[in-house]
Amino acid sequence: MPKPIVLSCNLQISTMKGNLMSGKILVVDDEQSMCEFMEIMLTKEGYKVETAASGDEAVRKTVSSSYDLVIADMMMPQMTGLDLLKEIKGRRPEQDLIVMTAFASVDTAIEAMKQGALDYITKPFKVDEIKLVIEKSISRKRLKRENDNLTSQLKNDFSLESFIGQSEEIIELKKLAQRVSTTDSTVLIRGESGTGKDLIARAIHSSSHRASGPFITINCAALPETLLESELFGYKKGSFTGAIKDKDGLFKVADGGTLFLDEIGNTSLTIQMKLLRVLEDKAITALGDTKPLEVDVRLIAATNADLDEDVKAGRFRSDLFYRLNVIPIYIPALRERIDDIPLLVNYFVAKYCERNGIPPKTISPGAIKALNNYGWPGNVRELKNIIERIMILHNDGFRITCDNLPAEMRITTNQEKLRLQIDNILPQLSSEGIDFTRVTEKITNDIKRKIIENTLAASRGNKTEAARRLGISRYKLIREQKKINNDIK
């Protein structure tokens, strides 16, 4: 007896281009009439359709070609739909498959779904019904493909290769980060603001076995203590005024992945104690709760503060510092790796030319020299922002010159820098006369401060080492810093 096909009374198969779907479908049925019907219907919907009259033929086709979807009848001689499902899934686990079955055999269809079928359709079916099921399945396949592509793109964007630089310091930094990524050890990233601490943290995560898990980041300096605590550990409904429902903390959200605590040096001693407990117990307790919750989270912390000094001063717990500092990573300031500036400039120029639809540009040797001579207090972040500004405001021509740079970067000699410094001070003086002592002290303090800042940066914030390089005692270095700061105030 032929298998019944029930069509809806007002069958209208849309042929408008805007409604057409795309995808490649294999229909498997031993009834030729069903194969022909499905092929005609789905082709009009915009799909590319192939048919197979048996399970064996379907297996051969799925081996030699790929399909977005396979639609197979459950009741076929020799190889049933369930057998076909097992055979295809054994060869191509990612293959999506829908089964068709008579209403009386729904239990068999449910068993097929347990074996990996995506969905099932009962016969007799309406055309609109099967169209909807197929459209959902193809859309799901397309969405998964787009998500996979996005995940791959994000992994590339945050890979260690995306950290631009070929200086010896950066090469060693990348090697260390790569080795660290294969472990679950806690990492403490140190460096000035704008050096790329978050980029290194993301690169370590994307290169690790946790890459498919979440990467959660929080700036500890941006939140007051009470809010930071609730964000990190979560809270139960009614634990405080305004807690109208339970909220998961970031440690729970990051379970199976990585939690990046930026500017951890700004946390209070109370928060530090709770972070230490998490590192030791691998569990968190939400506010208002008494039951600990185990979490599997890799912790990466970052700071631009001198945590060694903070530990000595009692502002940072020594036990937490040692737990965080299992793998220390230092990112040098941009002024410490000026050989990388041309690479970074070319990278950002190409990036913003492409983003803004601007023809490719080159940069003059004079402009490169000016950029190399600049102090870069904002590091790579400042360089990126300046290149973006130039691309927007000076997008005519094919070359970036010194004239396109900010005024302070066009000053390339020490004499010019000093002259600009004096010119900036003079307008601030009283019109009744010049306070010679004040002017000279101001300039002297500025020069001293710059020397101390550069030496500290070169010494990676170590005051003992900086004092040694300056040929003075550590005590005198600290005294000079305090004196300069007081004079500025």
VEXSE-261428 format. One line per field, with one value per residue (C-alpha): residue in one letter; residue number from 1; x, y, z. Coordinates in steps of 0.5 Angstrom, whole numbers, plus 500, padded with zeros to 3 digits. Each point is the difference from the previous one (the first is absolute). Layout:
BEGIN
volum = (a_...)
lumvex = (NUM_...)
u = (X_...)
v = (Y_...)
w = (Z_...)
END
This chain:
BEGIN
volum = (m_p_k_p_i_v_l_s_c_n_l_q_i_s_t_m_k_g_n_l_m_s_g_k_i_l_v_v_d_d_e_q_s_m_c_e_f_m_e_i_m_l_t_k_e_g_y_k_v_e_t_a_a_s_g_d_e_a_v_r_k_t_v_s_s_s_y_d_l_v_i_a_d_m_m_m_p_q_m_t_g_l_d_l_l_k_e_i_k_g_r_r_p_e_q_d_l_i_v_m_t_a_f_a_s_v_d_t_a_i_e_a_m_k_q_g_a_l_d_y_i_t_k_p_f_k_v_d_e_i_k_l_v_i_e_k_s_i_s_r_k_r_l_k_r_e_n_d_n_l_t_s_q_l_k_n_d_f_s_l_e_s_f_i_g_q_s_e_e_i_i_e_l_k_k_l_a_q_r_v_s_t_t_d_s_t_v_l_i_r_g_e_s_g_t_g_k_d_l_i_a_r_a_i_h_s_s_s_h_r_a_s_g_p_f_i_t_i_n_c_a_a_l_p_e_t_l_l_e_s_e_l_f_g_y_k_k_g_s_f_t_g_a_i_k_d_k_d_g_l_f_k_v_a_d_g_g_t_l_f_l_d_e_i_g_n_t_s_l_t_i_q_m_k_l_l_r_v_l_e_d_k_a_i_t_a_l_g_d_t_k_p_l_e_v_d_v_r_l_i_a_a_t_n_a_d_l_d_e_d_v_k_a_g_r_f_r_s_d_l_f_y_r_l_n_v_i_p_i_y_i_p_a_l_r_e_r_i_d_d_i_p_l_l_v_n_y_f_v_a_k_y_c_e_r_n_g_i_p_p_k_t_i_s_p_g_a_i_k_a_l_n_n_y_g_w_p_g_n_v_r_e_l_k_n_i_i_e_r_i_m_i_l_h_n_d_g_f_r_i_t_c_d_n_l_p_a_e_m_r_i_t_t_n_q_e_k_l_r_l_q_i_d_n_i_l_p_q_l_s_s_e_g_i_d_f_t_r_v_t_e_k_i_t_n_d_i_k_r_k_i_i_e_n_t_l_a_a_s_r_g_n_k_t_e_a_a_r_r_l_g_i_s_r_y_k_l_i_r_e_q_k_k_i_n_n_d_i_k)
lumvex = (1_2_3_4_5_6_7_8_9_10_11_12_13_14_15_16_17_18_19_20_21_22_23_24_25_26_27_28_29_30_31_32_33_34_35_36_37_38_39_40_41_42_43_44_45_46_47_48_49_50_51_52_53_54_55_56_57_58_59_60_61_62_63_64_65_66_67_68_69_70_71_72_73_74_75_76_77_78_79_80_81_82_83_84_85_86_87_88_89_90_91_92_93_94_95_96_97_98_99_100_101_102_103_104_105_106_107_108_109_110_111_112_113_114_115_116_117_118_119_120_121_122_123_124_125_126_127_128_129_130_131_132_133_134_135_136_137_138_139_140_141_142_143_144_145_146_147_148_149_150_151_152_153_154_155_156_157_158_159_160_161_162_163_164_165_166_167_168_169_170_171_172_173_174_175_176_177_178_179_180_181_182_183_184_185_186_187_188_189_190_191_192_193_194_195_196_197_198_199_200_201_202_203_204_205_206_207_208_209_210_211_212_213_214_215_216_217_218_219_220_221_222_223_224_225_226_227_228_229_230_231_232_233_234_235_236_237_238_239_240_241_242_243_244_245_246_247_248_249_250_251_252_253_254_255_256_257_258_259_260_261_262_263_264_265_266_267_268_269_270_271_272_273_274_275_276_277_278_279_280_281_282_283_284_285_286_287_288_289_290_291_292_293_294_295_296_297_298_299_300_301_302_303_304_305_306_307_308_309_310_311_312_313_314_315_316_317_318_319_320_321_322_323_324_325_326_327_328_329_330_331_332_333_334_335_336_337_338_339_340_341_342_343_344_345_346_347_348_349_350_351_352_353_354_355_356_357_358_359_360_361_362_363_364_365_366_367_368_369_370_371_372_373_374_375_376_377_378_379_380_381_382_383_384_385_386_387_388_389_390_391_392_393_394_395_396_397_398_399_400_401_402_403_404_405_406_407_408_409_410_411_412_413_414_415_416_417_418_419_420_421_422_423_424_425_426_427_428_429_430_431_432_433_434_435_436_437_438_439_440_441_442_443_444_445_446_447_448_449_450_451_452_453_454_455_456_457_458_459_460_461_462_463_464_465_466_467_468_469_470_471_472_473_474_475_476_477_478_479_480_481_482_483_484_485_486_487_488_489)
u = (500_503_502_495_502_495_501_497_494_503_507_504_507_503_505_502_508_499_497_505_504_507_503_501_495_500_493_500_494_499_493_502_494_502_507_497_495_505_505_495_498_506_504_494_502_507_504_504_497_503_496_502_495_504_504_506_500_499_506_504_498_501_507_502_496_498_493_497_494_498_493_499_493_501_496_505_502_507_502_495_500_503_506_501_500_506_504_500_501_506_503_498_498_499_494_493_495_492_496_493_496_492_496_500_508_501_504_505_501_501_505_503_501_503_505_502_494_499_492_495_493_494_496_496_503_498_504_501_502_506_502_500_504_505_501_501_505_504_500_503_505_502_500_505_504_500_502_506_502_499_504_506_500_500_506_504_498_503_505_508_501_495_505_504_508_506_505_504_495_494_502_502_493_497_504_498_493_499_504_495_494_501_499_494_505_498_504_501_501_504_501_498_493_499_506_495_499_493_502_505_495_495_506_501_493_499_506_498_496_495_499_493_498_498_505_498_503_499_503_501_502_493_496_499_501_493_498_507_498_493_503_505_497_492_495_493_493_499_508_499_496_498_502_493_503_506_506_506_507_505_504_494_499_507_500_503_504_504_499_504_501_503_503_500_504_494_496_499_503_493_500_507_498_494_504_506_494_498_507_501_493_498_493_496_494_495_498_494_502_503_502_506_500_506_502_505_503_507_502_504_502_503_502_504_502_506_497_507_500_492_502_505_495_495_495_500_500_507_497_495_506_504_494_499_507_501_502_502_499_503_498_505_498_500_506_504_499_500_502_493_497_501_496_495_499_499_495_496_500_498_494_497_501_496_495_499_500_507_505_506_505_508_503_506_507_499_494_503_505_496_496_506_502_493_500_493_497_494_504_497_493_502_503_494_496_504_501_492_500_504_497_493_503_505_497_503_506_504_505_500_505_503_494_495_503_498_504_503_503_503_505_506_506_501_501_493_497_503_498_493_500_502_495_494_503_501_492_498_505_498_500_503_507_503_501_507_501_493_501_507_497_494_505_505_494_497_507_501_493_501_507_497_494_504_505_495_496_507_501_493_497_506_502_506_503_498_504_506_499_500_506_496_497_493_498_502_496_494_501_501_494_496_504_498_493_499_503_495_494)
v = (500_507_504_506_507_506_507_506_502_507_498_506_499_506_502_507_501_503_494_495_496_497_493_493_495_492_497_492_496_493_503_504_504_503_502_503_504_502_502_505_503_501_503_505_502_502_493_496_493_493_493_493_494_496_500_498_505_505_498_500_507_503_497_503_507_504_503_505_495_493_498_492_496_495_494_498_493_497_506_504_507_499_495_506_505_496_499_507_502_495_503_508_501_508_498_502_495_500_494_499_495_498_502_493_500_506_496_498_507_502_495_503_506_497_497_507_502_507_500_495_501_496_498_502_507_507_503_506_496_497_506_503_495_500_507_500_494_504_507_496_497_507_503_495_501_507_499_496_505_505_496_499_507_502_495_503_507_498_496_501_502_506_503_504_500_497_503_495_502_498_494_497_503_496_494_500_501_494_496_502_499_493_500_502_504_507_506_507_505_506_506_507_502_499_495_495_496_498_497_496_497_499_496_496_498_499_495_496_494_505_503_498_502_507_506_505_506_506_506_500_507_502_498_501_494_498_500_497_494_499_500_495_495_501_501_497_503_504_500_508_505_500_493_498_494_495_502_496_503_500_494_496_503_499_492_496_506_506_506_506_505_506_506_495_504_505_495_500_496_496_499_497_495_498_499_496_495_499_498_496_496_500_503_506_502_505_506_497_493_495_494_501_498_497_504_498_507_502_506_505_507_506_507_506_501_498_495_498_507_499_494_503_506_495_502_493_494_496_493_502_503_494_496_504_501_493_502_507_503_507_504_506_507_502_505_494_496_506_495_497_507_500_493_503_506_496_495_505_504_494_499_507_500_494_502_507_498_504_499_496_505_501_503_505_499_506_499_493_503_505_494_497_506_501_497_497_500_497_494_496_503_507_498_496_506_505_496_499_508_501_495_504_507_500_494_504_498_494_502_501_506_504_505_495_498_504_506_497_494_505_502_496_503_501_507_501_496_504_507_497_499_507_503_496_503_507_502_497_505_507_506_504_496_493_496_497_495_497_500_496_496_498_498_496_496_498_498_496_497_498_497_496_498_497_497_496_498_497_497_497_504_497_506_497_498_507_504_495_503_507_499_502_497_497_504_507_497_500_507_503_497_503_507_500_498_505_506_498_501)
w = (500_498_506_500_499_503_497_503_496_499_498_498_499_500_494_502_501_506_503_497_505_498_501_498_502_499_500_501_499_496_497_494_500_507_498_493_505_505_494_497_506_503_493_500_507_497_503_496_500_499_501_502_499_506_506_497_494_505_504_494_498_507_500_493_501_506_501_505_501_499_500_501_500_506_497_494_498_502_503_505_501_507_497_495_506_504_493_498_507_501_494_501_507_498_494_502_498_501_500_497_503_500_506_503_500_504_506_494_498_508_500_494_503_506_495_497_495_500_500_497_496_500_494_497_501_497_495_505_506_496_497_507_503_494_501_507_499_494_505_505_496_497_507_503_494_501_507_499_495_505_505_496_498_507_502_494_502_507_499_502_493_500_505_496_501_498_505_505_506_496_497_507_502_495_502_507_499_495_505_505_496_501_507_505_504_503_496_502_494_502_496_499_498_492_499_498_507_498_493_503_505_494_496_506_500_493_499_506_501_503_493_499_507_502_501_505_502_505_502_507_501_497_505_508_504_502_492_498_506_497_493_501_505_498_506_502_500_506_502_500_498_493_499_497_497_500_495_498_501_495_503_499_493_498_502_495_498_502_504_499_506_497_505_506_504_501_504_507_506_501_492_500_506_496_494_504_502_493_498_506_500_493_502_501_505_497_505_504_499_505_495_496_492_497_494_494_499_497_503_497_503_498_503_498_508_503_504_504_503_501_504_504_502_502_494_497_503_499_500_495_496_500_498_494_498_498_493_500_493_499_494_498_499_493_501_502_493_495_495_500_498_493_500_504_496_493_504_502_494_496_505_500_492_499_505_497_493_499_495_503_503_501_506_499_503_504_503_502_503_504_502_503_504_503_507_500_507_497_497_494_502_498_494_497_502_497_493_500_501_494_496_501_500_495_495_493_497_500_506_507_502_506_498_501_507_507_501_506_496_495_505_499_504_507_499_497_505_506_496_499_508_501_495_504_507_498_499_506_504_503_495_505_499_500_506_498_506_498_493_501_505_496_494_504_504_493_498_506_500_493_501_506_496_494_505_504_494_497_507_500_506_504_504_503_493_497_506_498_493_502_505_506_506_500_506_496_494_504_503_493_498_506_499_493_501_506_496_494_505)
END
